[in-house]
Structure formats: structure tokens, C-alpha cells
Amino acid sequence: MSSFSRRVWPALALLLSWCPVAAAEGEVSLLEGWHDAWPFRFLLNMLGYSTIIVPGYLLIQYFKRTDYLDTGHGICYPVIKACVFGSETKLGLMDEVTNAPRVEVDSGSPVRQMFKLAFCAFGLQASYLTWGVLQERVMTRSYGEASAEQAAGEPDAGGERFNDSQFLVFMNRILALTVSGLWCLTIKLPRHTAPAYKYSFASLSNILSSWCQYEALKYISFPTQVLAKASKVIPVMLMGKMVSHKSYEYWEYLTAALISVGVAMFLLSSSAAHQPSTVTTFSGAIILAGYIVFDSFTSNWQDHLFKYKMSPVQMMFGVNLFSCLFAVGSLLEQGALVEALDFMRRHPDFAFHAALLSVCSAFGQLFIFYTINQFGAAVFTIIMTLRQAIAILLSCLLYGHSVTTIGVMGIGVVFLALFLRLYARNRAKSGRRSALPPAQKV
């Protein structure tokens, strides 16, 4: 534990002492293992982010108050202009891109399209199924001397676990930043006009949602997490009404209610008798709720940013750039970066798993963009919905999660609701398209 952590802890100990960290038998209390407690790590991360956010906010306000866009000059002017003002003041919201004719993608022969679809489906499934399996392996199993015991079904016998979720988030983001940066350098993209600092909002919520996703696996099972992620359409709708003032159709509320019923069936069917090592704890529920809230804000804020008519890869680069800055700054201030690298040195298999996690995350994002570009959001949603179902099955087979009959029915209700939602959305789009005049259907 770094000197920074030791100085911060006395001020936070009293605040954190009430938090219920674990309900499962054998888990230590907060005061016995305070440096590994999720509330402490969360607040420590937020303190690290604030050392970047607060100075950044003050600088942005200073440049805006002093009319730097009109009075500034020198070698730093282009960088400050792009970060604080973008091109929106002079050019509006990308008029030249908005008015440009849309380039249609050549569909090719049916056989070629079939191979493209198979390629997209395989790429998405391979990337995200591998990512899900590795995510559970890294966060719920020990590394080192316990390998033999783990093979015998005793994952906690000996060895040591990796507990720093923020380092895994940083690993994912640094590779995604590299891949998207190379893409932006080699492929001609629309002219960028958004003020760069606006990516920081989505970046902060994105790294917090990813941190919660990793951290939650210490307290809940992977199937529970997958179903909770499937049910995030409800908070996404609520966040959409608050952030973007969106309105929704009756079928959207109906399918959201069905998803809630299915998730409730699955969660209520889980008990300590069926899942002794993966009991859903109070801490797990809080962290998972945090993931859903942060992730809902991320998607809605990215929708808000797309008014600048940027490409998805530009969005990927901007968000990951600030995510890397936040994560590496916090890790360095805590001294956690050195500790994580030392853990990688001691356990080469962990280093391989962390690197493969990052590869799957980065290339999975590229497969998302390519699939949506070639086949649309509907086909992509079907592929990813099937991926969630397969991920639950794989987790149960590989890590021994047991699911009751009511739990299986709950899973079925959730995915039935997701497919009904997709079907109703496509019907609604077809109805709106058929109502348009012929000249507007092109």
C-alpha cells in the first residue's frame, strides 16, 4: 500500500466502516481488509480522477472567460482550440459533412454477404465470449501455487488473487486507444469539430462502469451479471428521458417490464444452497447498480456527442484517450501501477490473460463498428443477444454455476423480451418508412 493510501485511509476509515462488503461465509470484514474493500478503492480512484478533472475544469473556464479563441496565439493555440472550443464556434455543427452525399456500401452478391455476416458473427462471438470467460477467470480465481487445487474445484486454496480492477480497465483502454489511433491515421475520416474535453464526460462514466463490471464479479456470479446487463434497457430509457428528453412507445415499456420479471425470477431462484461461492451480496448489488447507471449515461452522452457527425472510430479514440489519462493518473498516484506490473511479473499467466482481455476488447469494438456499418443495428443486436445467452451457458459449464428450473425460465423470459423488443422496433421502423413519400425512401 502506497504512502498516499496510508495518508488518506485515516480520514476515510470512519466513513467506510458502515459499508457491508461481503455477506458470504468466510469473507473478511471491511476493517480486517480495508485496503481491498471496494468502497475504499472507489473513493481512492475518484480522488485520483479529481486531480485531473479539477485543474482541467479550471483551465477550460479560464480560456472561455478570456476569449482565448479570438485573442490567443502561439504554438499552443491549435491544441487549446481543439481541446476547449473545437470548430463549433466558427463552423457550426459540421455543415460540410451534414450536407455531403451519403456513400452507399456495395452489398455484393448474396454469397459474399453471407460470408461477411458469418465473419462478423464469428468475430463478435469470439471476441466477447473469450473476453467474458477471461474476465471471470481473472477476477474470481487465484494465480500461482493454487493451480492444482483450482483444477480440483477449489479456486481459493492458496495462491493470490488480482484485486485491482482499475488496472484491467487501463489495459483495455490503452490498447483500444492504440488501435483506434492507427485507424484514424490510415483511414480518411470526417473532419473533427467537437471540443475534445466533451469526451471526458463519457470517458469518466465509461471507466467507472468498466470498474464496476470487474469489481462486481467478486460478489456476484457471472450469469447474474450478464442478466443484469441485459436488463439495463430500463435505466437507459430513464436516463434517455432525463438527458435527451426522449419518448418511448408502449411496447418498449412492456418489454422492459418483461425483462425485469425474468431477471427477478433468476435472482430469486438463486440461493446459498445452489450457489455457495457466488451468493449475490449487498455489495454486489450496489456495484452492479453503479455499472448500469454509469453505462446508461455513457451511451446517452455518446448519442449527444454524435451531433457533431463524427465517425464511431473517432468517438472510440476520443473516449479512450481521456479514459487512459484518468486511469493512469489515478494508478500512479496510488502506486498501484507498480504493484500491478509486479503481479504480472510474478504471474506470467495473468499477464497473458490481461493482454488477451485487452485484445478482445479492442478488436470487439472494431467488429461492432464494422457489423453495424455492413448490416445495421438490428442484425448486430441479434448477434450480441445470442452472445449473452451463450456466455451464460459457457460460464455455467466452465465454472460450475448451478441454475434452477425457475432460473432457466427467468433467463428464457429475458431473452424472449429482448427478441420481442427487436421485432417490435423493426416493425415500427418499417411502418414509418412505408408512410414516407417515395422520394424520401431513398
C-alpha positions in Angstrom: 0.0 0.0 0.0 1.5 3.4 -1.0 2.1 6.3 1.3 -0.7 8.2 -0.4 -3.2 5.4 0.6 -1.9 5.4 4.1 -2.4 9.1 4.4 -5.9 9.0 3.0 -7.2 6.0 5.0 -7.5 7.6 8.5 -9.8 10.2 7.1 -12.0 7.7 5.3 -12.0 4.8 7.8 -14.9 6.1 9.9 -16.9 6.8 6.7 -16.3 3.4 5.3 -16.8 1.3 8.4 -20.6 1.0 7.9 -20.4 -0.4 4.4 -21.3 -4.1 4.2 -18.6 -5.6 2.0 -19.5 -9.3 2.0 -22.3 -11.5 3.1 -20.9 -14.8 2.0 -19.3 -17.1 4.7 -15.6 -16.8 5.0 -15.3 -13.3 3.6 -13.4 -10.8 5.8 -14.9 -7.7 7.1 -14.0 -4.2 5.9 -11.8 -3.3 8.9 -9.8 -6.5 8.5 -9.1 -5.9 4.8 -9.7 -2.2 4.3 -7.2 -1.8 1.5 -9.1 -4.3 -0.6 -12.6 -3.0 0.2 -14.5 -1.8 -2.8 -15.8 1.5 -1.2 -12.2 2.4 -0.3 -10.9 1.6 -3.7 -13.8 3.5 -5.4 -13.2 6.7 -3.4 -9.4 6.4 -3.9 -10.0 6.2 -7.6 -12.3 9.2 -7.5 -9.7 11.2 -5.7 -7.2 10.3 -8.4 -9.6 11.4 -11.1 -10.3 14.7 -9.4 -6.7 15.7 -9.5 -7.1 15.7 -13.3 -10.7 16.9 -13.6 -10.5 19.9 -11.2 -7.4 21.5 -12.9 -8.9 20.8 -16.3 -12.2 22.4 -15.4 -10.5 25.5 -14.1 -8.4 25.8 -17.2 -11.4 25.4 -19.5 -13.3 28.1 -17.6 -10.3 30.4 -17.8 -9.9 30.1 -21.6 -13.6 30.7 -22.1 -13.7 33.7 -19.9 -10.7 35.3 -21.5 -12.0 34.9 -25.1 -8.9 32.8 -25.9 -10.4 31.8 -29.3 -10.1 35.4 -30.5 -7.1 36.6 -28.6 -4.9 33.5 -28.3 -1.8 32.9 -30.4 1.4 30.9 -30.4 2.4 27.3 -30.8 -0.1 26.0 -28.2 -3.1 27.8 -29.8 -4.2 24.9 -32.2 -4.1 22.4 -29.3 -6.0 24.6 -26.8 -8.5 25.5 -29.5 -9.2 21.8 -30.4 -9.4 20.8 -26.7 -11.6 23.6 -25.4 -13.5 25.1 -28.4 -13.3 22.6 -31.3 -14.6 24.1 -34.5 -18.2 24.6 -33.4 -17.9 28.3 -32.9 -16.7 29.0 -36.4 -18.2 26.2 -38.5 -21.4 25.3 -36.6 -22.1 21.6 -36.4 -20.2 20.2 -39.3 -22.2 21.7 -42.1 -20.0 20.5 -44.8 -20.3 16.9 -43.6 -24.0 17.1 -42.9 -24.7 18.3 -46.5 -22.3 15.8 -48.1 -23.9 13.0 -50.1 -24.1 9.6 -48.3 -21.8 6.9 -49.8 -23.7 3.7 -50.1 -21.9 0.4 -49.3 -21.8 -2.1 -52.2 -23.8 -5.0 -51.0 -22.2 -7.5 -53.4 -23.6 -11.0 -54.1 -25.7 -12.9 -51.7 -22.9 -15.4 -51.1 -20.4 -12.6 -50.4 -22.9 -11.1 -48.0 -23.4 -14.5 -46.3 -19.6 -14.8 -45.7 -19.5 -11.2 -44.4 -22.3 -11.9 -42.0 -20.5 -15.2 -40.8 -17.3 -13.3 -40.4 -19.0 -10.6 -38.3 -20.8 -13.1 -36.2 -17.7 -15.2 -35.6 -15.6 -12.1 -34.8 -18.1 -10.7 -32.3 -18.7 -14.1 -30.6 -15.0 -15.0 -30.4 -14.0 -11.6 -29.1 -16.7 -11.1 -26.5 -17.1 -14.8 -25.4 -13.4 -15.0 -24.8 -13.5 -11.7 -23.0 -16.3 -12.8 -20.7 -14.6 -16.1 -19.9 -11.3 -14.4 -19.2 -13.0 -11.7 -17.1 -14.4 -14.2 -14.8 -11.1 -16.2 -14.6 -9.1 -13.1 -13.7 -11.5 -11.7 -11.1 -12.6 -14.9 -9.3 -9.6 -17.3 -9.4 -6.2 -17.2 -7.8 -2.8 -17.2 -9.6 0.3 -19.1 -8.5 0.5 -22.1 -6.3 -3.2 -22.9 -6.3 -3.4 -24.2 -9.8 -3.7 -27.8 -8.8 -6.4 -27.1 -6.2 -8.2 -24.9 -8.8 -8.3 -27.8 -11.2 -9.8 -29.9 -8.4 -12.6 -27.3 -7.9 -11.0 -25.3 -5.1 -10.3 -21.8 -6.6 -9.5 -20.2 -3.2 -6.9 -22.7 -1.9 -3.6 -20.9 -1.8 -2.2 -18.6 -4.5 -3.1 -14.9 -4.7 -5.8 -13.0 -6.5 -5.5 -9.9 -8.5 -7.8 -7.2 -7.0 -7.1 -4.0 -8.9 -10.0 -3.7 -11.4 -8.7 -0.2 -12.4 -5.5 -1.7 -13.9 -7.5 -4.1 -16.1 -9.6 -1.1 -17.3 -6.4 0.8 -18.1 -5.0 -2.2 -20.0 -8.2 -2.4 -22.1 -8.3 1.3 -22.8 -4.6 1.7 -23.8 -4.9 -1.0 -26.5 -8.2 0.4 -27.7 -6.6 3.8 -27.9 -3.7 2.4 -30.0 -6.0 0.5 -32.4 -8.4 3.4 -32.9 -5.5 5.9 -33.3 -3.9 3.8 -36.0 -7.3 3.5 -37.7 -7.7 7.3 -37.7 -4.2 7.8 -39.2 -4.7 5.3 -42.0 -8.4 5.8 -43.0 -9.9 9.0 -44.2 -12.5 10.2 -41.7 -14.8 13.2 -41.4 -13.2 16.4 -40.2 -13.4 16.6 -36.4 -15.2 19.5 -34.8 -16.2 18.5 -31.3 -14.3 20.2 -28.4 -12.1 17.4 -27.1 -12.9 18.0 -23.4 -16.5 16.8 -24.0 -15.2 13.3 -24.4 -14.1 13.4 -20.8 -17.7 13.0 -19.5 -18.2 9.7 -21.4 -14.7 8.6 -20.5 -15.2 9.1 -16.8 -18.6 7.2 -16.8 -17.1 4.6 -19.1 -14.1 3.7 -16.9 -16.4 3.8 -13.8 -18.8 1.4 -15.4 -16.0 -0.9 -16.5 -14.5 -0.8 -13.0 -17.9 -1.8 -11.5 -18.2 -4.6 -14.1 -14.9 -6.1 -13.0 -15.4 -5.4 -9.3 -18.9 -6.9 -9.2 -17.6 -10.3 -10.1 -16.0 -10.5 -6.6 -19.5 -10.6 -5.1 -21.9 -12.0 -7.7 -21.9 -14.7 -10.3 -21.2 -14.1 -14.0 -24.6 -15.3 -15.1 -26.2 -12.8 -12.7 -24.1 -10.0 -14.1 -25.0 -10.9 -17.7 -28.7 -10.8 -17.0 -28.4 -7.5 -15.1 -26.6 -6.1 -18.2 -29.4 -7.4 -20.4 -31.9 -5.5 -18.2 -30.1 -2.2 -18.5 -32.6 -1.1 -21.1 -34.7 0.1 -18.2 -32.2 2.6 -16.8 -31.1 3.5 -20.3 -34.7 4.6 -21.0 -34.9 6.5 -17.8 -31.5 8.2 -18.5 -32.7 8.9 -22.0 -35.7 10.8 -20.7 -33.6 12.8 -18.3 -30.6 13.5 -20.5 -32.1 13.6 -24.0 -35.8 14.1 -23.2 -36.7 11.0 -25.3 -40.2 9.5 -25.5 -40.8 5.8 -25.8 -43.5 3.5 -27.3 -45.8 1.2 -25.2 -44.0 -1.9 -26.5 -40.7 -0.5 -25.1 -42.2 -0.3 -21.6 -43.8 -3.7 -22.0 -40.6 -5.5 -23.0 -38.7 -3.6 -20.2 -41.2 -4.9 -17.7 -40.8 -8.5 -19.1 -37.0 -8.2 -18.7 -37.5 -7.1 -15.1 -39.7 -10.1 -14.4 -37.2 -12.5 -15.9 -34.3 -11.1 -14.0 -36.3 -11.2 -10.8 -37.1 -14.9 -11.4 -33.5 -15.7 -11.9 -32.2 -13.8 -8.9 -34.9 -15.1 -6.5 -34.2 -18.7 -7.6 -30.6 -18.3 -6.6 -29.7 -19.3 -3.1 -26.8 -20.1 -1.0 -27.7 -23.8 -1.3 -27.4 -23.7 -5.0 -24.5 -21.2 -5.4 -22.4 -21.3 -2.2 -19.5 -19.4 -3.7 -21.4 -16.9 -5.8 -24.1 -15.6 -3.5 -25.4 -12.2 -4.6 -24.3 -9.9 -1.8 -25.5 -6.5 -0.9 -22.2 -5.1 -2.1 -22.5 -6.9 -5.4 -26.0 -5.4 -6.0 -24.7 -1.9 -5.2 -21.7 -2.2 -7.6 -23.9 -3.7 -10.3 -26.4 -0.8 -10.0 -23.5 1.6 -10.3 -22.4 -0.2 -13.5 -25.9 0.1 -15.0 -26.2 3.8 -14.1 -22.7 4.8 -15.4 -23.1 2.7 -18.6 -26.5 4.2 -19.3 -25.1 7.7 -19.0 -22.2 6.8 -21.3 -24.4 5.6 -24.2 -26.7 8.7 -23.9 -23.8 11.1 -23.7 -22.2 9.5 -26.8 -25.5 9.9 -28.6 -25.3 13.6 -27.6 -21.8 13.9 -29.0 -22.7 12.3 -32.3 -24.5 15.5 -33.3 -21.0 16.6 -34.5 -21.2 13.9 -37.2 -18.0 12.2 -36.2 -17.3 8.6 -37.1 -17.5 5.8 -34.5 -13.8 5.3 -34.6 -13.2 9.0 -33.8 -15.6 8.5 -30.8 -13.6 5.4 -29.8 -10.3 7.3 -29.9 -11.6 10.4 -28.0 -13.2 8.4 -25.2 -10.3 6.1 -24.8 -7.8 8.9 -24.8 -9.4 10.5 -21.7 -10.0 7.1 -20.1 -6.3 6.4 -20.3 -5.4 9.8 -18.8 -7.8 9.3 -15.9 -6.8 5.7 -15.2 -3.0 6.1 -15.5 -3.1 9.2 -13.4 -5.0 7.5 -10.6 -2.9 4.4 -10.8 0.3 6.4 -10.5 -0.9 8.5 -7.6 -1.9 5.3 -5.7 1.3 3.5 -6.5 -1.0 0.7 -7.9 0.6 0.7 -11.3 3.9 -0.6 -9.9 2.1 -3.2 -7.8 0.1 -4.4 -10.8 3.2 -4.7 -13.0 4.9 -6.6 -10.2 1.9 -9.0 -10.1 2.3 -9.5 -13.8 6.0 -10.3 -13.4 5.2 -12.9 -10.7 2.4 -14.5 -12.7 3.0 -14.7 -16.4 -0.3 -16.4 -16.9 -2.1 -13.4 -15.5 -0.1 -11.2 -17.9 -1.2 -13.3 -20.8 -4.9 -13.2 -19.6 -4.8 -9.4 -19.1 -3.2 -8.9 -22.6 -5.8 -11.2 -24.2 -8.6 -9.3 -22.4 -7.4 -6.1 -24.0 -7.1 -7.6 -27.4 -10.6 -9.0 -27.3 -12.0 -5.7 -26.0 -10.3 -3.5 -28.7 -11.0 -5.8 -31.7 -14.5 -6.4 -30.4 -15.2 -2.7 -30.7 -14.0 -2.7 -34.3 -16.2 -5.7 -35.1 -19.1 -3.7 -33.6 -18.5 -0.8 -35.9 -18.0 -3.0 -39.0 -21.1 -5.1 -38.3 -23.4 -2.1 -37.8 -21.9 -0.4 -41.0 -22.5 -3.5 -43.1 -25.7 -5.0 -41.7 -27.3 -2.4 -39.5 -28.1 -2.2 -35.8 -30.8 -4.9 -35.9 -28.5 -7.7 -37.0 -25.8 -6.6 -34.6 -28.3 -6.7 -31.7 -29.4 -10.2 -32.6 -25.8 -11.4 -32.7 -25.0 -9.8 -29.3 -28.2 -11.1 -27.7 -27.2 -14.6 -28.7 -23.7 -13.9 -27.4 -25.2 -13.1 -23.9 -27.1 -16.4 -23.8 -24.0 -18.4 -24.9 -21.9 -16.6 -22.3 -24.2 -17.7 -19.5 -24.0 -21.3 -20.8 -20.2 -21.2 -21.1 -19.8 -19.8 -17.6 -22.0 -22.5 -16.1 -20.0 -25.2 -17.9 -16.6 -23.8 -17.2 -17.0 -22.5 -13.6 -19.7 -24.8 -12.2 -22.6 -22.3 -11.7 -25.8 -24.1 -11.0 -29.1 -22.7 -12.2 -32.6 -23.9 -11.0 -35.5 -24.5 -13.2 -37.1 -21.2 -12.3 -33.8 -19.5 -13.0 -33.7 -21.1 -16.5 -37.3 -19.9 -17.1 -36.2 -16.4 -16.0 -33.3 -16.4 -18.5 -35.8 -17.5 -21.2 -38.2 -14.6 -20.3 -35.3 -12.1 -20.5 -34.1 -13.2 -24.0 -37.7 -13.6 -25.2 -38.3 -10.0 -24.2 -35.1 -8.9 -26.0 -36.1 -10.5 -29.2 -39.7 -9.1 -28.9 -38.2 -5.7 -28.4 -36.0 -6.1 -31.6 -39.0 -7.4 -33.6 -41.3 -4.5 -32.5 -38.5 -2.0 -33.2 -38.1 -3.3 -36.8 -41.8 -3.3 -37.3 -42.0 0.3 -36.2 -39.2 1.4 -38.5 -40.8 -0.4 -41.4 -44.1 1.3 -40.7 -42.5 4.7 -40.6 -40.6 4.0 -43.8 -43.8 2.9 -45.7 -45.5 6.1 -44.6 -42.9 8.2 -46.3 -43.3 9.6 -49.8 -41.4 7.6 -52.5 -38.8 10.4 -52.9 -37.9 10.2 -49.2 -37.4 6.4 -49.1 -34.1 6.5 -51.0 
